[in-house]
């Protein structure tokens, strides 16, 4: 029988109110996520972990504004404010997140030339983070996703989980979205079509 795991995506200071790339109400999900941590035997965290000057930062592209889009060798890339820079307070997990039970922290976005939304793959869709192999080796196949943001890192992670043969549930009440130009509706529909369970 496949064991279940809670995958907590990017509940970091920079994605919470007051942070560099704040998701509205991002900190409001922390009590519910803490409750879920207590209910799951297996917990994995994803952590955005960018080097300074990362290629996905608008500041790395003179004349470009945050939330504009550029073409990268791997496809279209949204440019973001500098966020979750390695070793900074903004990259730390939210102080109220009771994350010490986590058996694995998977860091993503640390390659300077490529961004990473999914906890499974970089944005080229081919460079793996190693998460799929870890979960398979541990016999963890029934995955529940929570965190930030629903329409980017959570959705991409859940879609990749399905594509990798895992079952994926997204607890929408334990997520918050950026909703950039309709991205929430678009990614919610993509998850629904892929067979992700949305509750």
LUMDREN-674110 format. One record per residue: x negated, y, z negated of N, C-alpha, C in turn; residue in three letters; residue number from 1. Coordinates in steps of 0.1 Angstrom, whole numbers, plus 5000, padded with zeros to 4 digits. Each point is the difference from the previous one (the first is absolute). Example, Ala and Ser with C-alpha at 12.3 -4.5 7.8 and 13.67 -1.06 7.14 Angstrom:
BEGIN
+-------+--------+------+--------+---------+------+-------+--------+------+-----+-----+
| neast | nnorth |  nup | caeast | canorth | caup | ceast | cnorth |  cup |   r |   k |
+-------+--------+------+--------+---------+------+-------+--------+------+-----+-----+
|  4868 |   4943 | 4922 |   5009 |    5012 | 5000 |  4991 |   5012 | 5000 | ALA |   1 |
|  5004 |   5011 | 5007 |   4991 |    5011 | 5000 |  5008 |   5011 | 4992 | SER |   2 |
+-------+--------+------+--------+---------+------+-------+--------+------+-----+-----+
***
This chain:
BEGIN
+-------+--------+------+--------+---------+------+-------+--------+------+-----+-----+
| neast | nnorth |  nup | caeast | canorth | caup | ceast | cnorth |  cup |   r |   k |
+-------+--------+------+--------+---------+------+-------+--------+------+-----+-----+
|  4992 |   4988 | 5000 |   5008 |    5012 | 5000 |  4991 |   5012 | 5000 | UNK |   1 |
|  5004 |   5010 | 5008 |   4993 |    5013 | 5001 |  5002 |   5008 | 4988 | UNK |   2 |
|  4989 |   5005 | 4995 |   5001 |    5010 | 4988 |  5002 |   5014 | 5005 | UNK |   3 |
|  5005 |   5008 | 4991 |   5003 |    5014 | 5004 |  4990 |   5009 | 4994 | UNK |   4 |
|  4999 |   5012 | 5007 |   4990 |    5010 | 4995 |  5006 |   5014 | 5002 | UNK |   5 |
|  4997 |   5009 | 4991 |   5004 |    5014 | 5002 |  4988 |   5007 | 5006 | UNK |   6 |
|  5002 |   5007 | 5011 |   4990 |    5008 | 5007 |  5003 |   5015 | 4997 | UNK |   7 |
|  4992 |   5007 | 4993 |   5002 |    5014 | 4997 |  4992 |   5008 | 5009 | UNK |   8 |
|  5006 |   5009 | 5007 |   4993 |    5007 | 5011 |  4998 |   5015 | 4996 | UNK |   9 |
|  4987 |   5004 | 4998 |   4996 |    5014 | 5000 |  5007 |   5009 | 4989 | UNK |  10 |
|  5002 |   4995 | 4988 |   5006 |    5009 | 4990 |  4988 |   5007 | 4994 | UNK |  11 |
|  4995 |   5010 | 5007 |   4988 |    5007 | 4997 |  5004 |   5015 | 4998 | UNK |  12 |
|  4991 |   5007 | 4992 |   5003 |    5014 | 4996 |  5003 |   5009 | 5013 | UNK |  13 |
|  4992 |   4998 | 5010 |   5002 |    5009 | 5012 |  5013 |   4998 | 5007 | UNK |  14 |
|  5007 |   4989 | 4998 |   5013 |    4997 | 5006 |  5011 |   5004 | 4991 | UNK |  15 |
|  4997 |   5005 | 4988 |   5010 |    5004 | 4990 |  5001 |   5015 | 4999 | UNK |  16 |
|  5011 |   5005 | 4995 |   5001 |    5015 | 4999 |  4988 |   5006 | 4994 | UNK |  17 |
|  4995 |   5011 | 5006 |   4988 |    5007 | 4996 |  4988 |   4994 | 5007 | UNK |  18 |
|  5001 |   4990 | 5008 |   4989 |    4994 | 5007 |  4999 |   5006 | 5014 | UNK |  19 |
|  4989 |   4996 | 5006 |   4996 |    5006 | 5013 |  5010 |   4996 | 5011 | UNK |  20 |
|  5006 |   4989 | 4999 |   5010 |    4995 | 5010 |  5012 |   4994 | 4993 | UNK |  21 |
|  5006 |   5009 | 4992 |   5011 |    4996 | 4991 |  5012 |   4996 | 5007 | UNK |  22 |
|  5005 |   4988 | 4996 |   5013 |    4995 | 5004 |  5010 |   5004 | 4990 | UNK |  23 |
|  5011 |   5007 | 5005 |   5010 |    5005 | 4990 |  5005 |   4988 | 4992 | UNK |  24 |
|  5000 |   5003 | 4986 |   5005 |    4990 | 4991 |  4991 |   4987 | 4999 | UNK |  25 |
|  4987 |   5001 | 5005 |   4991 |    4989 | 5000 |  4998 |   4994 | 4986 | UNK |  26 |
|  4999 |   5009 | 4990 |   4998 |    4995 | 4987 |  5012 |   4994 | 4993 | UNK |  27 |
|  5012 |   5003 | 5006 |   5013 |    4995 | 4994 |  5001 |   4985 | 5000 | UNK |  28 |
|  4993 |   4994 | 5009 |   5001 |    4985 | 5001 |  4992 |   4993 | 4990 | UNK |  29 |
|  4991 |   5006 | 4993 |   4990 |    4994 | 4992 |  5007 |   4991 | 4989 | UNK |  30 |
|  5010 |   5005 | 4993 |   5006 |    4992 | 4989 |  5006 |   4987 | 5006 | UNK |  31 |
|  5007 |   5000 | 5012 |   5005 |    4988 | 5006 |  4989 |   4991 | 5004 | UNK |  32 |
|  4990 |   5005 | 5006 |   4988 |    4992 | 5004 |  4994 |   4993 | 4988 | UNK |  33 |
|  4999 |   5007 | 4989 |   4994 |    4994 | 4988 |  5009 |   4989 | 4995 | UNK |  34 |
|  5013 |   5001 | 5001 |   5010 |    4990 | 4997 |  4998 |   4988 | 5009 | UNK |  35 |
|  4998 |   5002 | 5013 |   4998 |    4989 | 5009 |  4987 |   4993 | 4997 | UNK |  36 |
|  4989 |   5007 | 4997 |   4987 |    4994 | 4996 |  5002 |   4990 | 4989 | UNK |  37 |
|  5009 |   5003 | 4991 |   5003 |    4991 | 4989 |  5007 |   4988 | 5004 | UNK |  38 |
|  5007 |   5001 | 5011 |   5009 |    4988 | 5005 |  4992 |   4991 | 5009 | UNK |  39 |
|  4989 |   5004 | 5006 |   4993 |    4992 | 5009 |  4988 |   4994 | 4994 | UNK |  40 |
|  4997 |   4987 | 5003 |   4988 |    4993 | 4995 |  4987 |   5005 | 5007 | UNK |  41 |
|  5002 |   5004 | 5013 |   4989 |    5004 | 5008 |  5002 |   5014 | 5006 | UNK |  42 |
|  4990 |   5009 | 4998 |   5000 |    5014 | 5004 |  4988 |   5004 | 5007 | UNK |  43 |
|  5002 |   5006 | 5012 |   4989 |    5005 | 5008 |  5002 |   5015 | 5003 | UNK |  44 |
|  4989 |   5008 | 4999 |   5001 |    5014 | 5003 |  4993 |   5003 | 5013 | UNK |  45 |
|  5006 |   5009 | 5008 |   4993 |    5006 | 5011 |  4996 |   5014 | 4996 | UNK |  46 |
|  4988 |   5005 | 5004 |   4995 |    5013 | 4996 |  4994 |   5007 | 5012 | UNK |  47 |
|  5005 |   5011 | 5004 |   4994 |    5008 | 5011 |  4987 |   5005 | 4994 | UNK |  48 |
|  4989 |   4999 | 5009 |   4986 |    5002 | 4994 |  4992 |   5006 | 5011 | UNK |  49 |
|  5002 |   5013 | 5003 |   4993 |    5006 | 5012 |  4987 |   5006 | 4996 | UNK |  50 |
|  4990 |   4999 | 5008 |   4988 |    5008 | 4998 |  5002 |   5014 | 5004 | UNK |  51 |
|  4993 |   5010 | 4994 |   5001 |    5014 | 5003 |  4998 |   5001 | 5015 | UNK |  52 |
|  5008 |   5010 | 5006 |   4998 |    5002 | 5015 |  5006 |   4989 | 5009 | UNK |  53 |
|  5010 |   4993 | 4994 |   5006 |    4989 | 5008 |  5006 |   5005 | 5013 | UNK |  54 |
|  5000 |   4991 | 5010 |   5005 |    5005 | 5013 |  5015 |   5002 | 5001 | UNK |  55 |
|  5007 |   4996 | 4990 |   5015 |    5002 | 4999 |  5003 |   5013 | 4993 | UNK |  56 |
|  4990 |   5007 | 4995 |   5002 |    5013 | 4994 |  5000 |   5011 | 5010 | UNK |  57 |
|  5011 |   5009 | 4999 |   5000 |    5011 | 5009 |  4988 |   5009 | 4999 | UNK |  58 |
|  4994 |   5001 | 4988 |   4988 |    5008 | 4998 |  4988 |   4995 | 5008 | UNK |  59 |
|  5001 |   4988 | 5005 |   4989 |    4994 | 5008 |  5001 |   5004 | 5015 | UNK |  60 |
|  5011 |   5006 | 5003 |   5002 |    5004 | 5014 |  5003 |   5015 | 5001 | UNK |  61 |
|  4990 |   5008 | 5002 |   5002 |    5015 | 5000 |  5012 |   5004 | 5009 | UNK |  62 |
|  5008 |   5009 | 4994 |   5011 |    5005 | 5008 |  5013 |   4992 | 4999 | UNK |  63 |
|  4999 |   4988 | 4994 |   5011 |    4991 | 4998 |  5007 |   5002 | 4987 | UNK |  64 |
|  5013 |   5000 | 5000 |   5008 |    5001 | 4988 |  5004 |   4987 | 4994 | UNK |  65 |
|  5001 |   4999 | 4987 |   5006 |    4987 | 4994 |  5013 |   4997 | 5006 | UNK |  66 |
|  5003 |   4987 | 5002 |   5013 |    4995 | 5005 |  5001 |   5001 | 5015 | UNK |  67 |
|  4989 |   5005 | 5007 |   5000 |    5000 | 5014 |  4994 |   4986 | 5004 | UNK |  68 |
|  5001 |   4997 | 5013 |   4995 |    4986 | 5005 |  4989 |   5002 | 5010 | UNK |  69 |
|  4990 |   4991 | 4999 |   4990 |    4999 | 5010 |  4999 |   4986 | 5005 | UNK |  70 |
|  4993 |   4999 | 5011 |   4997 |    4986 | 5006 |  4987 |   4996 | 4995 | UNK |  71 |
|  5000 |   4988 | 4993 |   4987 |    4994 | 4996 |  4998 |   4988 | 5009 | UNK |  72 |
|  4988 |   4994 | 5000 |   4998 |    4988 | 5008 |  5010 |   4989 | 4998 | UNK |  73 |
|  5006 |   4999 | 4988 |   5010 |    4990 | 4997 |  5014 |   5004 | 5002 | UNK |  74 |
|  5002 |   5013 | 5004 |   5014 |    5004 | 5003 |  5003 |   5013 | 4993 | UNK |  75 |
|  5012 |   5004 | 4999 |   5004 |    5013 | 4994 |  4998 |   4999 | 4985 | UNK |  76 |
|  4995 |   5012 | 4995 |   4997 |    5001 | 4986 |  5005 |   5013 | 4994 | UNK |  77 |
|  5009 |   4999 | 4990 |   5004 |    5012 | 4993 |  4988 |   5005 | 4992 | UNK |  78 |
|  4998 |   5013 | 5000 |   4990 |    5006 | 4992 |  5006 |   5004 | 4987 | UNK |  79 |
|  4993 |   4997 | 4989 |   5005 |    5003 | 4987 |  4991 |   5010 | 4992 | UNK |  80 |
|  5006 |   5006 | 4990 |   4991 |    5008 | 4991 |  4990 |   4990 | 4994 | UNK |  81 |
|  4988 |   5005 | 4996 |   4990 |    4992 | 4993 |  5007 |   4994 | 4988 | UNK |  82 |
|  4999 |   4987 | 4998 |   5007 |    4993 | 4989 |  4993 |   4987 | 4997 | UNK |  83 |
|  5001 |   4996 | 4987 |   4995 |    4987 | 4996 |  4985 |   4998 | 5004 | UNK |  84 |
|  4993 |   5010 | 4997 |   4985 |    4999 | 5003 |  4994 |   4992 | 4989 | UNK |  85 |
|  4991 |   4991 | 5004 |   4994 |    4990 | 4991 |  4994 |   5007 | 4987 | UNK |  86 |
|  5004 |   4995 | 4989 |   4994 |    5005 | 4987 |  5006 |   5013 | 4995 | UNK |  87 |
|  5010 |   5005 | 5007 |   5007 |    5012 | 4995 |  5012 |   4996 | 4991 | UNK |  88 |
|  5005 |   5010 | 4992 |   5012 |    4998 | 4992 |  5012 |   4997 | 5009 | UNK |  89 |
|  5000 |   5006 | 5012 |   5011 |    4998 | 5009 |  5001 |   4986 | 5005 | UNK |  90 |
|  4989 |   4993 | 5000 |   5000 |    4986 | 5005 |  5004 |   4990 | 4989 | UNK |  91 |
|  5000 |   5005 | 4987 |   5003 |    4991 | 4989 |  5015 |   4996 | 5000 | UNK |  92 |
|  5003 |   4989 | 4994 |   5014 |    4996 | 4999 |  5006 |   5010 | 4990 | UNK |  93 |
|  5013 |   5002 | 5002 |   5008 |    5008 | 4991 |  4998 |   4996 | 4986 | UNK |  94 |
|  4997 |   5010 | 4990 |   4996 |    4996 | 4987 |  5011 |   4992 | 4992 | UNK |  95 |
|  5013 |   5001 | 5004 |   5010 |    4992 | 4993 |  5002 |   4986 | 5006 | UNK |  96 |
|  4993 |   4997 | 5011 |   5002 |    4987 | 5006 |  4993 |   4990 | 4992 | UNK |  97 |
|  5007 |   4990 | 4996 |   4994 |    4989 | 4991 |  4995 |   4989 | 5009 | UNK |  98 |
|  4988 |   5003 | 5006 |   4995 |    4992 | 5011 |  4990 |   4990 | 4996 | UNK |  99 |
|  4996 |   4999 | 4987 |   4989 |    4992 | 4996 |  5003 |   4985 | 5002 | UNK | 100 |
|  5012 |   4996 | 5002 |   5004 |    4986 | 5002 |  4996 |   4996 | 5014 | UNK | 101 |
|  4997 |   5009 | 5009 |   4997 |    4997 | 5014 |  4988 |   4990 | 5001 | UNK | 102 |
|  5002 |   4990 | 5009 |   4989 |    4990 | 5002 |  4991 |   5004 | 5011 | UNK | 103 |
|  5004 |   5010 | 5008 |   4992 |    5004 | 5011 |  5004 |   5015 | 5003 | UNK | 104 |
|  4990 |   5008 | 5003 |   5002 |    5013 | 5005 |  4993 |   5000 | 5014 | UNK | 105 |
|  5009 |   5002 | 5010 |   4995 |    5000 | 5014 |  4998 |   5015 | 5005 | UNK | 106 |
|  4988 |   5004 | 5003 |   4998 |    5013 | 5005 |  5000 |   5001 | 5015 | UNK | 107 |
|  5006 |   5011 | 5005 |   5002 |    5002 | 5014 |  4997 |   5014 | 5004 | UNK | 108 |
|  4997 |   5001 | 5013 |   4997 |    5014 | 5005 |  4986 |   5004 | 4997 | UNK | 109 |
|  4991 |   4991 | 4996 |   4986 |    5004 | 4996 |  4991 |   5001 | 5012 | UNK | 110 |
|  5004 |   4995 | 5012 |   4992 |    5001 | 5012 |  5002 |   5014 | 5006 | UNK | 111 |
|  4989 |   5008 | 5001 |   5001 |    5014 | 5003 |  5007 |   5003 | 5013 | UNK | 112 |
|  5000 |   4991 | 5010 |   5005 |    5003 | 5013 |  5014 |   4995 | 5003 | UNK | 113 |
|  5006 |   4993 | 4990 |   5014 |    4994 | 5002 |  5008 |   5001 | 4987 | UNK | 114 |
|  5013 |   5004 | 5002 |   5009 |    5001 | 4989 |  5006 |   4986 | 4997 | UNK | 115 |
|  5006 |   4999 | 4989 |   5007 |    4987 | 4997 |  5012 |   5003 | 4992 | UNK | 116 |
|  5012 |   4996 | 5005 |   5013 |    5001 | 4993 |  5003 |   4987 | 4993 | UNK | 117 |
|  4998 |   4989 | 5008 |   5004 |    4987 | 4995 |  4990 |   4995 | 4990 | UNK | 118 |
|  5005 |   4992 | 4990 |   4991 |    4993 | 4991 |  4993 |   4988 | 5007 | UNK | 119 |
|  5004 |   4997 | 5012 |   4995 |    4988 | 5007 |  4990 |   5003 | 5011 | UNK | 120 |
|  5002 |   5012 | 5007 |   4992 |    5003 | 5011 |  4997 |   5015 | 5001 | UNK | 121 |
|  4989 |   5003 | 5005 |   4997 |    5014 | 5004 |  5009 |   5004 | 5011 | UNK | 122 |
|  5000 |   5013 | 5004 |   5010 |    5005 | 5010 |  4997 |   4995 | 5014 | UNK | 123 |
|  4988 |   4994 | 5002 |   4998 |    4994 | 5013 |  5008 |   4987 | 5002 | UNK | 124 |
|  5006 |   4995 | 4989 |   5009 |    4989 | 4999 |  4992 |   4987 | 5002 | UNK | 125 |
|  4986 |   5000 | 5000 |   4993 |    4988 | 5002 |  4989 |   4998 | 4988 | UNK | 126 |
|  4996 |   5011 | 4994 |   4990 |    4999 | 4989 |  5007 |   4996 | 4987 | UNK | 127 |
|  4998 |   4988 | 4995 |   5008 |    4996 | 4988 |  4993 |   5005 | 4987 | UNK | 128 |
|  5009 |   5002 | 4990 |   4995 |    5004 | 4987 |  4996 |   4988 | 4991 | UNK | 129 |
|  5004 |   4988 | 5004 |   4998 |    4988 | 4993 |  5011 |   4996 | 4991 | UNK | 130 |
|  5011 |   5008 | 4999 |   5011 |    4997 | 4991 |  5007 |   4987 | 5005 | UNK | 131 |
|  5003 |   4998 | 5013 |   5007 |    4989 | 5004 |  4993 |   4987 | 4996 | UNK | 132 |
|  4987 |   5000 | 5001 |   4992 |    4988 | 4996 |  5001 |   4997 | 4986 | UNK | 133 |
|  4999 |   5011 | 4992 |   5001 |    4999 | 4985 |  5013 |   4994 | 4996 | UNK | 134 |
|  5011 |   5005 | 5006 |   5013 |    4995 | 4996 |  5002 |   4986 | 5004 | UNK | 135 |
|  4996 |   4996 | 5012 |   5001 |    4986 | 5004 |  4992 |   4991 | 4991 | UNK | 136 |
|  4988 |   5004 | 4997 |   4992 |    4991 | 4991 |  5006 |   4998 | 4987 | UNK | 137 |
|  5007 |   5011 | 4995 |   5006 |    4999 | 4987 |  5014 |   4994 | 5000 | UNK | 138 |
|  5005 |   4997 | 5012 |   5014 |    4994 | 5002 |  5011 |   5010 | 4997 | UNK | 139 |
|  4997 |   5013 | 5002 |   5010 |    5011 | 4998 |  5006 |   5004 | 5013 | UNK | 140 |
|  5013 |   4996 | 5002 |   5006 |    5002 | 5013 |  5012 |   5008 | 5000 | UNK | 141 |
|  5006 |   5002 | 4989 |   5013 |    5007 | 4998 |  4996 |   5014 | 4994 | UNK | 142 |
|  5000 |   5010 | 5009 |   4994 |    5013 | 4996 |  5011 |   5011 | 4998 | UNK | 143 |
|  4999 |   5007 | 4989 |   5008 |    5012 | 4998 |  4992 |   5012 | 5000 | UNK | 144 |
|  5004 |   5010 | 5008 |   4992 |    5013 | 5002 |  5007 |   5011 | 4993 | UNK | 145 |
|  4992 |   5008 | 4993 |   5005 |    5013 | 4994 |  4989 |   5010 | 5002 | UNK | 146 |
|  5003 |   5013 | 4998 |   4990 |    5010 | 5000 |  5002 |   5012 | 5010 | UNK | 147 |
|  4989 |   5005 | 5005 |   5000 |    5013 | 5008 |  4992 |   4998 | 5012 | UNK | 148 |
|  5004 |   5005 | 5011 |   5014 |    5005 | 5002 |  5008 |   4990 | 5008 | UNK | 149 |
|  5013 |   5000 | 4998 |   5009 |    4990 | 5007 |  4997 |   4998 | 5015 | UNK | 150 |
|  4999 |   5012 | 5006 |   5000 |    5000 | 5015 |  4986 |   4999 | 5006 | UNK | 151 |
|  4990 |   4999 | 4992 |   4986 |    4999 | 5005 |  4994 |   4987 | 4994 | UNK | 152 |
|  4993 |   5002 | 4989 |   4992 |    4988 | 4995 |  5008 |   4989 | 4995 | UNK | 153 |
|  5012 |   5002 | 4994 |   5009 |    4989 | 4996 |  5005 |   4993 | 5012 | UNK | 154 |
|  5006 |   5007 | 5010 |   5006 |    4994 | 5012 |  4990 |   4992 | 5008 | UNK | 155 |
|  4988 |   5006 | 5002 |   4990 |    4993 | 5008 |  4995 |   4988 | 4993 | UNK | 156 |
|  4999 |   5000 | 4987 |   4996 |    4988 | 4993 |  5011 |   4989 | 5001 | UNK | 157 |
|  5012 |   5004 | 4998 |   5011 |    4990 | 5001 |  5001 |   4994 | 5014 | UNK | 158 |
|  4999 |   5008 | 5010 |   5000 |    4995 | 5014 |  4989 |   4991 | 5002 | UNK | 159 |
|  4988 |   5003 | 4996 |   4988 |    4991 | 5002 |  5002 |   4987 | 4992 | UNK | 160 |
|  5006 |   5001 | 4988 |   5003 |    4988 | 4992 |  5008 |   4990 | 5008 | UNK | 161 |
|  5011 |   5005 | 5006 |   5009 |    4992 | 5008 |  4992 |   4994 | 5012 | UNK | 162 |
|  4992 |   5008 | 5007 |   4993 |    4996 | 5011 |  4989 |   4989 | 4997 | UNK | 163 |
|  4996 |   5001 | 4987 |   4990 |    4990 | 4995 |  5006 |   4987 | 4994 | UNK | 164 |
|  5014 |   5000 | 5001 |   5006 |    4987 | 4996 |  5005 |   5000 | 4985 | UNK | 165 |
|  4999 |   5012 | 4994 |   5004 |    5001 | 4986 |  5015 |   5004 | 5000 | UNK | 166 |
|  5007 |   4998 | 4989 |   5013 |    5007 | 4999 |  4998 |   5013 | 4993 | UNK | 167 |
|  5008 |   5010 | 5004 |   4998 |    5014 | 4995 |  5013 |   5006 | 4995 | UNK | 168 |
|  5000 |   5005 | 4988 |   5011 |    5008 | 4995 |  4995 |   5013 | 4996 | UNK | 169 |
|  5007 |   5011 | 5004 |   4997 |    5014 | 4995 |  5010 |   5004 | 4991 | UNK | 170 |
|  4996 |   5004 | 4988 |   5009 |    5006 | 4990 |  5001 |   5015 | 5003 | UNK | 171 |
|  5010 |   5004 | 5007 |   5001 |    5014 | 5004 |  5002 |   5009 | 4988 | UNK | 172 |
|  5005 |   4995 | 4989 |   5002 |    5008 | 4988 |  4987 |   5003 | 4993 | UNK | 173 |
|  4989 |   4992 | 5004 |   4987 |    5001 | 4994 |  4990 |   5005 | 5010 | UNK | 174 |
|  5005 |   5008 | 5010 |   4992 |    5006 | 5010 |  5005 |   5015 | 5002 | UNK | 175 |
|  4992 |   5008 | 5005 |   5004 |    5013 | 5005 |  4993 |   5003 | 5013 | UNK | 176 |
|  5007 |   5008 | 5009 |   4996 |    5002 | 5013 |  4994 |   5014 | 5003 | UNK | 177 |
|  4992 |   5002 | 5010 |   4996 |    5013 | 5005 |  5010 |   5005 | 5009 | UNK | 178 |
|  5006 |   4992 | 5009 |   5010 |    5003 | 5010 |  4995 |   5011 | 5009 | UNK | 179 |
|  4990 |   4997 | 5008 |   4994 |    5009 | 5010 |  5007 |   4999 | 5013 | UNK | 180 |
|  5008 |   5010 | 5004 |   5008 |    5000 | 5013 |  5007 |   4986 | 5002 | UNK | 181 |
|  5008 |   4997 | 4990 |   5009 |    4988 | 5002 |  4992 |   4987 | 4997 | UNK | 182 |
|  4989 |   5000 | 4995 |   4992 |    4988 | 4998 |  5006 |   4989 | 4991 | UNK | 183 |
|  5008 |   5005 | 4990 |   5006 |    4991 | 4991 |  5011 |   4991 | 5007 | UNK | 184 |
|  5009 |   5007 | 5007 |   5010 |    4992 | 5008 |  4994 |   4991 | 5010 | UNK | 185 |
|  4989 |   5004 | 5007 |   4993 |    4992 | 5010 |  4994 |   4988 | 4993 | UNK | 186 |
|  4993 |   5002 | 4990 |   4993 |    4988 | 4994 |  5009 |   4991 | 4992 | UNK | 187 |
|  5011 |   5006 | 4994 |   5010 |    4991 | 4994 |  5006 |   4991 | 5010 | UNK | 188 |
|  5003 |   5005 | 5012 |   5006 |    4992 | 5010 |  4990 |   4989 | 5005 | UNK | 189 |
|  4987 |   5004 | 5002 |   4990 |    4990 | 5004 |  4999 |   4989 | 4990 | UNK | 190 |
|  5000 |   5003 | 4987 |   4999 |    4990 | 4989 |  5012 |   4991 | 5001 | UNK | 191 |
|  5012 |   5006 | 5002 |   5013 |    4992 | 5000 |  4999 |   4990 | 5012 | UNK | 192 |
|  4996 |   5005 | 5012 |   4999 |    4991 | 5012 |  4990 |   4989 | 4998 | UNK | 193 |
|  4989 |   5003 | 4992 |   4989 |    4990 | 4998 |  5004 |   4989 | 4990 | UNK | 194 |
|  5011 |   5002 | 4993 |   5005 |    4991 | 4990 |  4995 |   5003 | 4986 | UNK | 195 |
|  4995 |   5012 | 4998 |   4997 |    5004 | 4986 |  5013 |   5002 | 4992 | UNK | 196 |
|  5000 |   4994 | 4988 |   5012 |    5002 | 4992 |  4999 |   5013 | 4993 | UNK | 197 |
|  5010 |   5009 | 5002 |   5000 |    5013 | 4993 |  5010 |   5000 | 4989 | UNK | 198 |
|  4996 |   5003 | 4988 |   5009 |    5000 | 4989 |  4998 |   5012 | 4991 | UNK | 199 |
+-------+--------+------+--------+---------+------+-------+--------+------+-----+-----+
***
